[in-house]
Amino acid sequence: MSRGTLKAIISAMMLLVGLVGPCGRCAANVSNSLASEATPAKVTWQKEFDEVCAFTQNAMTLSPKELVLLIQR
């Protein structure tokens, strides 16, 4: 693995780990009334965001390919 690839992987992992804070705040601030009033587009976006954020707890165990796929997502 080249040094540039290793730096890219480490940067991607740091990015994913950095999402833990915003994901936690976002999940904590969603109230039932807001969730029931959400448009289908917002619900879809929020679901995708929550799914990606769920991987931040295990970011250090993901393979480089998995990290790249999450970043692309």
mmCIF file of the N, C-alpha and C atoms, coordinates in Angstrom:
data_MODEL
# 
_entry.id   MODEL 
# 
loop_
_atom_site.group_PDB 
_atom_site.id 
_atom_site.type_symbol 
_atom_site.label_atom_id 
_atom_site.label_alt_id 
_atom_site.label_comp_id 
_atom_site.label_asym_id 
_atom_site.label_entity_id 
_atom_site.label_seq_id 
_atom_site.pdbx_PDB_ins_code 
_atom_site.Cartn_x 
_atom_site.Cartn_y 
_atom_site.Cartn_z 
_atom_site.occupancy 
_atom_site.B_iso_or_equiv 
_atom_site.pdbx_formal_charge 
_atom_site.auth_seq_id 
_atom_site.auth_comp_id 
_atom_site.auth_asym_id 
_atom_site.auth_atom_id 
_atom_site.pdbx_PDB_model_num 
ATOM 1   N N  . MET A 1 1  ? 0.857   -1.165 0.000  1.00 0.00 ? 1  MET A N  1 
ATOM 2   C CA . MET A 1 1  ? 0.000   0.000  0.000  1.00 0.00 ? 1  MET A CA 1 
ATOM 3   C C  . MET A 1 1  ? 0.904   1.228  0.000  1.00 0.00 ? 1  MET A C  1 
ATOM 4   N N  . SER A 1 2  ? 0.606   2.155  -0.876 1.00 0.00 ? 2  SER A N  1 
ATOM 5   C CA . SER A 1 2  ? 1.442   3.346  -0.971 1.00 0.00 ? 2  SER A CA 1 
ATOM 6   C C  . SER A 1 2  ? 1.154   4.305  0.186  1.00 0.00 ? 2  SER A C  1 
ATOM 7   N N  . ARG A 1 3  ? 2.083   5.199  0.401  1.00 0.00 ? 3  ARG A N  1 
ATOM 8   C CA . ARG A 1 3  ? 1.949   6.166  1.490  1.00 0.00 ? 3  ARG A CA 1 
ATOM 9   C C  . ARG A 1 3  ? 0.734   7.073  1.267  1.00 0.00 ? 3  ARG A C  1 
ATOM 10  N N  . GLY A 1 4  ? 0.485   7.461  -0.002 1.00 0.00 ? 4  GLY A N  1 
ATOM 11  C CA . GLY A 1 4  ? -0.673  8.303  -0.314 1.00 0.00 ? 4  GLY A CA 1 
ATOM 12  C C  . GLY A 1 4  ? -1.985  7.598  -0.025 1.00 0.00 ? 4  GLY A C  1 
ATOM 13  N N  . THR A 1 5  ? -2.043  6.308  -0.345 1.00 0.00 ? 5  THR A N  1 
ATOM 14  C CA . THR A 1 5  ? -3.247  5.528  -0.079 1.00 0.00 ? 5  THR A CA 1 
ATOM 15  C C  . THR A 1 5  ? -3.482  5.422  1.425  1.00 0.00 ? 5  THR A C  1 
ATOM 16  N N  . LEU A 1 6  ? -2.419  5.181  2.155  1.00 0.00 ? 6  LEU A N  1 
ATOM 17  C CA . LEU A 1 6  ? -2.536  5.089  3.602  1.00 0.00 ? 6  LEU A CA 1 
ATOM 18  C C  . LEU A 1 6  ? -3.035  6.399  4.206  1.00 0.00 ? 6  LEU A C  1 
ATOM 19  N N  . LYS A 1 7  ? -2.520  7.514  3.713  1.00 0.00 ? 7  LYS A N  1 
ATOM 20  C CA . LYS A 1 7  ? -2.984  8.826  4.194  1.00 0.00 ? 7  LYS A CA 1 
ATOM 21  C C  . LYS A 1 7  ? -4.454  9.026  3.874  1.00 0.00 ? 7  LYS A C  1 
ATOM 22  N N  . ALA A 1 8  ? -4.885  8.603  2.685  1.00 0.00 ? 8  ALA A N  1 
ATOM 23  C CA . ALA A 1 8  ? -6.294  8.745  2.298  1.00 0.00 ? 8  ALA A CA 1 
ATOM 24  C C  . ALA A 1 8  ? -7.188  7.903  3.197  1.00 0.00 ? 8  ALA A C  1 
ATOM 25  N N  . ILE A 1 9  ? -6.751  6.704  3.517  1.00 0.00 ? 9  ILE A N  1 
ATOM 26  C CA . ILE A 1 9  ? -7.534  5.826  4.382  1.00 0.00 ? 9  ILE A CA 1 
ATOM 27  C C  . ILE A 1 9  ? -7.631  6.409  5.789  1.00 0.00 ? 9  ILE A C  1 
ATOM 28  N N  . ILE A 1 10 ? -6.517  6.884  6.300  1.00 0.00 ? 10 ILE A N  1 
ATOM 29  C CA . ILE A 1 10 ? -6.527  7.483  7.637  1.00 0.00 ? 10 ILE A CA 1 
ATOM 30  C C  . ILE A 1 10 ? -7.420  8.724  7.663  1.00 0.00 ? 10 ILE A C  1 
ATOM 31  N N  . SER A 1 11 ? -7.365  9.524  6.621  1.00 0.00 ? 11 SER A N  1 
ATOM 32  C CA . SER A 1 11 ? -8.223  10.716 6.538  1.00 0.00 ? 11 SER A CA 1 
ATOM 33  C C  . SER A 1 11 ? -9.686  10.312 6.506  1.00 0.00 ? 11 SER A C  1 
ATOM 34  N N  . ALA A 1 12 ? -10.003 9.276  5.746  1.00 0.00 ? 12 ALA A N  1 
ATOM 35  C CA . ALA A 1 12 ? -11.391 8.808  5.662  1.00 0.00 ? 12 ALA A CA 1 
ATOM 36  C C  . ALA A 1 12 ? -11.871 8.305  7.018  1.00 0.00 ? 12 ALA A C  1 
ATOM 37  N N  . MET A 1 13 ? -11.013 7.581  7.713  1.00 0.00 ? 13 MET A N  1 
ATOM 38  C CA . MET A 1 13 ? -11.387 7.079  9.028  1.00 0.00 ? 13 MET A CA 1 
ATOM 39  C C  . MET A 1 13 ? -11.613 8.219  10.011 1.00 0.00 ? 13 MET A C  1 
ATOM 40  N N  . MET A 1 14 ? -10.772 9.229  9.949  1.00 0.00 ? 14 MET A N  1 
ATOM 41  C CA . MET A 1 14 ? -10.938 10.381 10.836 1.00 0.00 ? 14 MET A CA 1 
ATOM 42  C C  . MET A 1 14 ? -12.230 11.113 10.524 1.00 0.00 ? 14 MET A C  1 
ATOM 43  N N  . LEU A 1 15 ? -12.574 11.202 9.246  1.00 0.00 ? 15 LEU A N  1 
ATOM 44  C CA . LEU A 1 15 ? -13.817 11.839 8.847  1.00 0.00 ? 15 LEU A CA 1 
ATOM 45  C C  . LEU A 1 15 ? -15.011 11.080 9.411  1.00 0.00 ? 15 LEU A C  1 
ATOM 46  N N  . LEU A 1 16 ? -14.995 9.758  9.277  1.00 0.00 ? 16 LEU A N  1 
ATOM 47  C CA . LEU A 1 16 ? -16.100 8.955  9.788  1.00 0.00 ? 16 LEU A CA 1 
ATOM 48  C C  . LEU A 1 16 ? -16.202 9.038  11.302 1.00 0.00 ? 16 LEU A C  1 
ATOM 49  N N  . VAL A 1 17 ? -15.088 8.985  11.981 1.00 0.00 ? 17 VAL A N  1 
ATOM 50  C CA . VAL A 1 17 ? -15.101 9.084  13.436 1.00 0.00 ? 17 VAL A CA 1 
ATOM 51  C C  . VAL A 1 17 ? -15.582 10.470 13.856 1.00 0.00 ? 17 VAL A C  1 
ATOM 52  N N  . GLY A 1 18 ? -15.243 11.485 13.089 1.00 0.00 ? 18 GLY A N  1 
ATOM 53  C CA . GLY A 1 18 ? -15.678 12.847 13.380 1.00 0.00 ? 18 GLY A CA 1 
ATOM 54  C C  . GLY A 1 18 ? -17.175 13.040 13.256 1.00 0.00 ? 18 GLY A C  1 
ATOM 55  N N  . LEU A 1 19 ? -17.842 12.139 12.535 1.00 0.00 ? 19 LEU A N  1 
ATOM 56  C CA . LEU A 1 19 ? -19.289 12.239 12.377 1.00 0.00 ? 19 LEU A CA 1 
ATOM 57  C C  . LEU A 1 19 ? -20.045 11.776 13.616 1.00 0.00 ? 19 LEU A C  1 
ATOM 58  N N  . VAL A 1 20 ? -19.371 11.138 14.534 1.00 0.00 ? 20 VAL A N  1 
ATOM 59  C CA . VAL A 1 20 ? -20.038 10.634 15.734 1.00 0.00 ? 20 VAL A CA 1 
ATOM 60  C C  . VAL A 1 20 ? -20.726 11.770 16.481 1.00 0.00 ? 20 VAL A C  1 
ATOM 61  N N  . GLY A 1 21 ? -20.046 12.891 16.649 1.00 0.00 ? 21 GLY A N  1 
ATOM 62  C CA . GLY A 1 21 ? -20.636 14.021 17.371 1.00 0.00 ? 21 GLY A CA 1 
ATOM 63  C C  . GLY A 1 21 ? -21.899 14.541 16.711 1.00 0.00 ? 21 GLY A C  1 
ATOM 64  N N  . PRO A 1 22 ? -21.839 14.929 15.433 1.00 0.00 ? 22 PRO A N  1 
ATOM 65  C CA . PRO A 1 22 ? -23.049 15.428 14.780 1.00 0.00 ? 22 PRO A CA 1 
ATOM 66  C C  . PRO A 1 22 ? -24.162 14.402 14.720 1.00 0.00 ? 22 PRO A C  1 
ATOM 67  N N  . CYS A 1 23 ? -23.836 13.147 14.528 1.00 0.00 ? 23 CYS A N  1 
ATOM 68  C CA . CYS A 1 23 ? -24.870 12.111 14.461 1.00 0.00 ? 23 CYS A CA 1 
ATOM 69  C C  . CYS A 1 23 ? -25.566 11.959 15.802 1.00 0.00 ? 23 CYS A C  1 
ATOM 70  N N  . GLY A 1 24 ? -24.799 11.990 16.856 1.00 0.00 ? 24 GLY A N  1 
ATOM 71  C CA . GLY A 1 24 ? -25.382 11.864 18.176 1.00 0.00 ? 24 GLY A CA 1 
ATOM 72  C C  . GLY A 1 24 ? -26.291 13.026 18.518 1.00 0.00 ? 24 GLY A C  1 
ATOM 73  N N  . ARG A 1 25 ? -25.837 14.238 18.192 1.00 0.00 ? 25 ARG A N  1 
ATOM 74  C CA . ARG A 1 25 ? -26.670 15.412 18.457 1.00 0.00 ? 25 ARG A CA 1 
ATOM 75  C C  . ARG A 1 25 ? -27.927 15.376 17.614 1.00 0.00 ? 25 ARG A C  1 
ATOM 76  N N  . CYS A 1 26 ? -27.786 14.982 16.379 1.00 0.00 ? 26 CYS A N  1 
ATOM 77  C CA . CYS A 1 26 ? -28.934 14.956 15.473 1.00 0.00 ? 26 CYS A CA 1 
ATOM 78  C C  . CYS A 1 26 ? -29.971 13.962 15.980 1.00 0.00 ? 26 CYS A C  1 
ATOM 79  N N  . ALA A 1 27 ? -29.533 12.800 16.379 1.00 0.00 ? 27 ALA A N  1 
ATOM 80  C CA . ALA A 1 27 ? -30.459 11.782 16.857 1.00 0.00 ? 27 ALA A CA 1 
ATOM 81  C C  . ALA A 1 27 ? -31.113 12.216 18.159 1.00 0.00 ? 27 ALA A C  1 
ATOM 82  N N  . ALA A 1 28 ? -30.390 12.912 19.011 1.00 0.00 ? 28 ALA A N  1 
ATOM 83  C CA . ALA A 1 28 ? -30.932 13.334 20.298 1.00 0.00 ? 28 ALA A CA 1 
ATOM 84  C C  . ALA A 1 28 ? -31.935 14.469 20.148 1.00 0.00 ? 28 ALA A C  1 
ATOM 85  N N  . ASN A 1 29 ? -31.826 15.273 19.104 1.00 0.00 ? 29 ASN A N  1 
ATOM 86  C CA . ASN A 1 29 ? -32.680 16.444 18.947 1.00 0.00 ? 29 ASN A CA 1 
ATOM 87  C C  . ASN A 1 29 ? -33.947 16.191 18.139 1.00 0.00 ? 29 ASN A C  1 
ATOM 88  N N  . VAL A 1 30 ? -34.128 15.010 17.621 1.00 0.00 ? 30 VAL A N  1 
ATOM 89  C CA . VAL A 1 30 ? -35.321 14.729 16.820 1.00 0.00 ? 30 VAL A CA 1 
ATOM 90  C C  . VAL A 1 30 ? -36.466 14.416 17.757 1.00 0.00 ? 30 VAL A C  1 
ATOM 91  N N  . SER A 1 31 ? -37.534 15.188 17.642 1.00 0.00 ? 31 SER A N  1 
ATOM 92  C CA . SER A 1 31 ? -38.701 14.927 18.477 1.00 0.00 ? 31 SER A CA 1 
ATOM 93  C C  . SER A 1 31 ? -39.743 14.167 17.665 1.00 0.00 ? 31 SER A C  1 
ATOM 94  N N  . ASN A 1 32 ? -40.673 13.538 18.340 1.00 0.00 ? 32 ASN A N  1 
ATOM 95  C CA . ASN A 1 32 ? -41.715 12.772 17.647 1.00 0.00 ? 32 ASN A CA 1 
ATOM 96  C C  . ASN A 1 32 ? -42.577 13.669 16.780 1.00 0.00 ? 32 ASN A C  1 
ATOM 97  N N  . SER A 1 33 ? -42.857 14.885 17.218 1.00 0.00 ? 33 SER A N  1 
ATOM 98  C CA . SER A 1 33 ? -43.696 15.776 16.427 1.00 0.00 ? 33 SER A CA 1 
ATOM 99  C C  . SER A 1 33 ? -43.005 16.172 15.134 1.00 0.00 ? 33 SER A C  1 
ATOM 100 N N  . LEU A 1 34 ? -41.703 16.417 15.186 1.00 0.00 ? 34 LEU A N  1 
ATOM 101 C CA . LEU A 1 34 ? -40.970 16.758 13.964 1.00 0.00 ? 34 LEU A CA 1 
ATOM 102 C C  . LEU A 1 34 ? -40.905 15.567 13.030 1.00 0.00 ? 34 LEU A C  1 
ATOM 103 N N  . ALA A 1 35 ? -40.717 14.389 13.561 1.00 0.00 ? 35 ALA A N  1 
ATOM 104 C CA . ALA A 1 35 ? -40.623 13.194 12.722 1.00 0.00 ? 35 ALA A CA 1 
ATOM 105 C C  . ALA A 1 35 ? -41.936 12.930 12.008 1.00 0.00 ? 35 ALA A C  1 
ATOM 106 N N  . SER A 1 36 ? -43.067 13.193 12.679 1.00 0.00 ? 36 SER A N  1 
ATOM 107 C CA . SER A 1 36 ? -44.359 12.929 12.057 1.00 0.00 ? 36 SER A CA 1 
ATOM 108 C C  . SER A 1 36 ? -44.695 13.962 10.980 1.00 0.00 ? 36 SER A C  1 
ATOM 109 N N  . GLU A 1 37 ? -44.090 15.158 11.040 1.00 0.00 ? 37 GLU A N  1 
ATOM 110 C CA . GLU A 1 37 ? -44.358 16.210 10.069 1.00 0.00 ? 37 GLU A CA 1 
ATOM 111 C C  . GLU A 1 37 ? -43.367 16.209 8.909  1.00 0.00 ? 37 GLU A C  1 
ATOM 112 N N  . ALA A 1 38 ? -42.382 15.338 8.932  1.00 0.00 ? 38 ALA A N  1 
ATOM 113 C CA . ALA A 1 38 ? -41.334 15.333 7.915  1.00 0.00 ? 38 ALA A CA 1 
ATOM 114 C C  . ALA A 1 38 ? -41.873 14.921 6.552  1.00 0.00 ? 38 ALA A C  1 
ATOM 115 N N  . THR A 1 39 ? -41.323 15.539 5.522  1.00 0.00 ? 39 THR A N  1 
ATOM 116 C CA . THR A 1 39 ? -41.697 15.177 4.157  1.00 0.00 ? 39 THR A CA 1 
ATOM 117 C C  . THR A 1 39 ? -40.995 13.875 3.786  1.00 0.00 ? 39 THR A C  1 
ATOM 118 N N  . PRO A 1 40 ? -41.506 13.159 2.773  1.00 0.00 ? 40 PRO A N  1 
ATOM 119 C CA . PRO A 1 40 ? -40.847 11.910 2.366  1.00 0.00 ? 40 PRO A CA 1 
ATOM 120 C C  . PRO A 1 40 ? -39.382 12.103 1.971  1.00 0.00 ? 40 PRO A C  1 
ATOM 121 N N  . ALA A 1 41 ? -39.049 13.220 1.324  1.00 0.00 ? 41 ALA A N  1 
ATOM 122 C CA . ALA A 1 41 ? -37.655 13.463 0.938  1.00 0.00 ? 41 ALA A CA 1 
ATOM 123 C C  . ALA A 1 41 ? -36.774 13.617 2.170  1.00 0.00 ? 41 ALA A C  1 
ATOM 124 N N  . LYS A 1 42 ? -37.271 14.326 3.185  1.00 0.00 ? 42 LYS A N  1 
ATOM 125 C CA . LYS A 1 42 ? -36.492 14.503 4.408  1.00 0.00 ? 42 LYS A CA 1 
ATOM 126 C C  . LYS A 1 42 ? -36.334 13.174 5.137  1.00 0.00 ? 42 LYS A C  1 
ATOM 127 N N  . VAL A 1 43 ? -37.373 12.380 5.165  1.00 0.00 ? 43 VAL A N  1 
ATOM 128 C CA . VAL A 1 43 ? -37.299 11.080 5.828  1.00 0.00 ? 43 VAL A CA 1 
ATOM 129 C C  . VAL A 1 43 ? -36.258 10.202 5.134  1.00 0.00 ? 43 VAL A C  1 
ATOM 130 N N  . THR A 1 44 ? -36.247 10.208 3.815  1.00 0.00 ? 44 THR A N  1 
ATOM 131 C CA . THR A 1 44 ? -35.277 9.418  3.054  1.00 0.00 ? 44 THR A CA 1 
ATOM 132 C C  . THR A 1 44 ? -33.867 9.896  3.345  1.00 0.00 ? 44 THR A C  1 
ATOM 133 N N  . TRP A 1 45 ? -33.652 11.210 3.320  1.00 0.00 ? 45 TRP A N  1 
ATOM 134 C CA . TRP A 1 45 ? -32.328 11.776 3.598  1.00 0.00 ? 45 TRP A CA 1 
ATOM 135 C C  . TRP A 1 45 ? -31.893 11.431 5.011  1.00 0.00 ? 45 TRP A C  1 
ATOM 136 N N  . GLN A 1 46 ? -32.781 11.594 5.964  1.00 0.00 ? 46 GLN A N  1 
ATOM 137 C CA . GLN A 1 46 ? -32.449 11.328 7.367  1.00 0.00 ? 46 GLN A CA 1 
ATOM 138 C C  . GLN A 1 46 ? -32.113 9.860  7.575  1.00 0.00 ? 46 GLN A C  1 
ATOM 139 N N  . LYS A 1 47 ? -32.863 8.976  6.923  1.00 0.00 ? 47 LYS A N  1 
ATOM 140 C CA . LYS A 1 47 ? -32.605 7.543  7.051  1.00 0.00 ? 47 LYS A CA 1 
ATOM 141 C C  . LYS A 1 47 ? -31.207 7.212  6.520  1.00 0.00 ? 47 LYS A C  1 
ATOM 142 N N  . GLU A 1 48 ? -30.853 7.748  5.363  1.00 0.00 ? 48 GLU A N  1 
ATOM 143 C CA . GLU A 1 48 ? -29.531 7.518  4.773  1.00 0.00 ? 48 GLU A CA 1 
ATOM 144 C C  . GLU A 1 48 ? -28.439 8.063  5.701  1.00 0.00 ? 48 GLU A C  1 
ATOM 145 N N  . PHE A 1 49 ? -28.639 9.254  6.211  1.00 0.00 ? 49 PHE A N  1 
ATOM 146 C CA . PHE A 1 49 ? -27.677 9.878  7.127  1.00 0.00 ? 49 PHE A CA 1 
ATOM 147 C C  . PHE A 1 49 ? -27.476 9.013  8.371  1.00 0.00 ? 49 PHE A C  1 
ATOM 148 N N  . ASP A 1 50 ? -28.569 8.559  8.965  1.00 0.00 ? 50 ASP A N  1 
ATOM 149 C CA . ASP A 1 50 ? -28.496 7.729  10.164 1.00 0.00 ? 50 ASP A CA 1 
ATOM 150 C C  . ASP A 1 50 ? -27.791 6.398  9.891  1.00 0.00 ? 50 ASP A C  1 
ATOM 151 N N  . GLU A 1 51 ? -28.044 5.809  8.717  1.00 0.00 ? 51 GLU A N  1 
ATOM 152 C CA . GLU A 1 51 ? -27.395 4.542  8.363  1.00 0.00 ? 51 GLU A CA 1 
ATOM 153 C C  . GLU A 1 51 ? -25.885 4.726  8.230  1.00 0.00 ? 51 GLU A C  1 
ATOM 154 N N  . VAL A 1 52 ? -25.465 5.802  7.580  1.00 0.00 ? 52 VAL A N  1 
ATOM 155 C CA . VAL A 1 52 ? -24.031 6.058  7.425  1.00 0.00 ? 52 VAL A CA 1 
ATOM 156 C C  . VAL A 1 52 ? -23.406 6.355  8.781  1.00 0.00 ? 52 VAL A C  1 
ATOM 157 N N  . CYS A 1 53 ? -24.081 7.141  9.600  1.00 0.00 ? 53 CYS A N  1 
ATOM 158 C CA . CYS A 1 53 ? -23.546 7.484  10.916 1.00 0.00 ? 53 CYS A CA 1 
ATOM 159 C C  . CYS A 1 53 ? -23.432 6.257  11.815 1.00 0.00 ? 53 CYS A C  1 
ATOM 160 N N  . ALA A 1 54 ? -24.249 5.261  11.593 1.00 0.00 ? 54 ALA A N  1 
ATOM 161 C CA . ALA A 1 54 ? -24.191 4.055  12.415 1.00 0.00 ? 54 ALA A CA 1 
ATOM 162 C C  . ALA A 1 54 ? -22.846 3.353  12.283 1.00 0.00 ? 54 ALA A C  1 
ATOM 163 N N  . PHE A 1 55 ? -22.162 3.561  11.176 1.00 0.00 ? 55 PHE A N  1 
ATOM 164 C CA . PHE A 1 55 ? -20.866 2.924  10.961 1.00 0.00 ? 55 PHE A CA 1 
ATOM 165 C C  . PHE A 1 55 ? -19.729 3.627  11.702 1.00 0.00 ? 55 PHE A C  1 
ATOM 166 N N  . THR A 1 56 ? -19.961 4.824  12.209 1.00 0.00 ? 56 THR A N  1 
ATOM 167 C CA . THR A 1 56 ? -18.871 5.571  12.843 1.00 0.00 ? 56 THR A CA 1 
ATOM 168 C C  . THR A 1 56 ? -18.381 4.897  14.117 1.00 0.00 ? 56 THR A C  1 
ATOM 169 N N  . GLN A 1 57 ? -19.231 4.130  14.773 1.00 0.00 ? 57 GLN A N  1 
ATOM 170 C CA . GLN A 1 57 ? -18.818 3.425  15.981 1.00 0.00 ? 57 GLN A CA 1 
ATOM 171 C C  . GLN A 1 57 ? -17.761 2.363  15.681 1.00 0.00 ? 57 GLN A C  1 
ATOM 172 N N  . ASN A 1 58 ? -17.777 1.843  14.447 1.00 0.00 ? 58 ASN A N  1 
ATOM 173 C CA . ASN A 1 58 ? -16.854 0.765  14.060 1.00 0.00 ? 58 ASN A CA 1 
ATOM 174 C C  . ASN A 1 58 ? -15.884 1.218  12.981 1.00 0.00 ? 58 ASN A C  1 
ATOM 175 N N  . ALA A 1 59 ? -15.645 2.484  12.852 1.00 0.00 ? 59 ALA A N  1 
ATOM 176 C CA . ALA A 1 59 ? -14.840 3.003  11.744 1.00 0.00 ? 59 ALA A CA 1 
ATOM 177 C C  . ALA A 1 59 ? -13.444 2.389  11.697 1.00 0.00 ? 59 ALA A C  1 
ATOM 178 N N  . MET A 1 60 ? -12.851 2.128  12.831 1.00 0.00 ? 60 MET A N  1 
ATOM 179 C CA . MET A 1 60 ? -11.493 1.587  12.853 1.00 0.00 ? 60 MET A CA 1 
ATOM 180 C C  . MET A 1 60 ? -11.431 0.133  12.402 1.00 0.00 ? 60 MET A C  1 
ATOM 181 N N  . THR A 1 61 ? -12.569 -0.556 12.386 1.00 0.00 ? 61 THR A N  1 
ATOM 182 C CA . THR A 1 61 ? -12.579 -1.964 11.989 1.00 0.00 ? 61 THR A CA 1 
ATOM 183 C C  . THR A 1 61 ? -12.952 -2.155 10.525 1.00 0.00 ? 61 THR A C  1 
ATOM 184 N N  . LEU A 1 62 ? -13.338 -1.078 9.848  1.00 0.00 ? 62 LEU A N  1 
ATOM 185 C CA . LEU A 1 62 ? -13.746 -1.192 8.450  1.00 0.00 ? 62 LEU A CA 1 
ATOM 186 C C  . LEU A 1 62 ? -12.532 -1.312 7.535  1.00 0.00 ? 62 LEU A C  1 
ATOM 187 N N  . SER A 1 63 ? -12.717 -2.030 6.450  1.00 0.00 ? 63 SER A N  1 
ATOM 188 C CA . SER A 1 63 ? -11.643 -2.163 5.471  1.00 0.00 ? 63 SER A CA 1 
ATOM 189 C C  . SER A 1 63 ? -11.541 -0.862 4.670  1.00 0.00 ? 63 SER A C  1 
ATOM 190 N N  . PRO A 1 64 ? -10.410 -0.645 4.011  1.00 0.00 ? 64 PRO A N  1 
ATOM 191 C CA . PRO A 1 64 ? -10.274 0.555  3.182  1.00 0.00 ? 64 PRO A CA 1 
ATOM 192 C C  . PRO A 1 64 ? -11.383 0.660  2.126  1.00 0.00 ? 64 PRO A C  1 
ATOM 193 N N  . LYS A 1 65 ? -11.751 -0.468 1.548  1.00 0.00 ? 65 LYS A N  1 
ATOM 194 C CA . LYS A 1 65 ? -12.811 -0.458 0.535  1.00 0.00 ? 65 LYS A CA 1 
ATOM 195 C C  . LYS A 1 65 ? -14.151 -0.028 1.151  1.00 0.00 ? 65 LYS A C  1 
ATOM 196 N N  . GLU A 1 66 ? -14.456 -0.538 2.344  1.00 0.00 ? 66 GLU A N  1 
ATOM 197 C CA . GLU A 1 66 ? -15.692 -0.154 3.021  1.00 0.00 ? 66 GLU A CA 1 
ATOM 198 C C  . GLU A 1 66 ? -15.703 1.334  3.354  1.00 0.00 ? 66 GLU A C  1 
ATOM 199 N N  . LEU A 1 67 ? -14.563 1.859  3.777  1.00 0.00 ? 67 LEU A N  1 
ATOM 200 C CA . LEU A 1 67 ? -14.470 3.295  4.076  1.00 0.00 ? 67 LEU A CA 1 
ATOM 201 C C  . LEU A 1 67 ? -14.725 4.133  2.834  1.00 0.00 ? 67 LEU A C  1 
ATOM 202 N N  . VAL A 1 68 ? -14.124 3.729  1.725  1.00 0.00 ? 68 VAL A N  1 
ATOM 203 C CA . VAL A 1 68 ? -14.317 4.469  0.469  1.00 0.00 ? 68 VAL A CA 1 
ATOM 204 C C  . VAL A 1 68 ? -15.791 4.439  0.066  1.00 0.00 ? 68 VAL A C  1 
ATOM 205 N N  . LEU A 1 69 ? -16.426 3.281  0.193  1.00 0.00 ? 69 LEU A N  1 
ATOM 206 C CA . LEU A 1 69 ? -17.837 3.161  -0.174 1.00 0.00 ? 69 LEU A CA 1 
ATOM 207 C C  . LEU A 1 69 ? -18.719 4.049  0.706  1.00 0.00 ? 69 LEU A C  1 
ATOM 208 N N  . LEU A 1 70 ? -18.409 4.125  1.993  1.00 0.00 ? 70 LEU A N  1 
ATOM 209 C CA . LEU A 1 70 ? -19.183 4.990  2.886  1.00 0.00 ? 70 LEU A CA 1 
ATOM 210 C C  . LEU A 1 70 ? -19.011 6.456  2.542  1.00 0.00 ? 70 LEU A C  1 
ATOM 211 N N  . ILE A 1 71 ? -17.799 6.844  2.218  1.00 0.00 ? 71 ILE A N  1 
ATOM 212 C CA . ILE A 1 71 ? -17.549 8.234  1.853  1.00 0.00 ? 71 ILE A CA 1 
ATOM 213 C C  . ILE A 1 71 ? -18.271 8.576  0.553  1.00 0.00 ? 71 ILE A C  1 
ATOM 214 N N  . GLN A 1 72 ? -18.247 7.665  -0.398 1.00 0.00 ? 72 GLN A N  1 
ATOM 215 C CA . GLN A 1 72 ? -18.955 7.900  -1.654 1.00 0.00 ? 72 GLN A CA 1 
ATOM 216 C C  . GLN A 1 72 ? -20.452 8.011  -1.428 1.00 0.00 ? 72 GLN A C  1 
ATOM 217 N N  . ARG A 1 73 ? -20.952 7.222  -0.507 1.00 0.00 ? 73 ARG A N  1 
ATOM 218 C CA . ARG A 1 73 ? -22.377 7.231  -0.188 1.00 0.00 ? 73 ARG A CA 1 
ATOM 219 C C  . ARG A 1 73 ? -22.776 8.560  0.388  1.00 0.00 ? 73 ARG A C  1 
# 
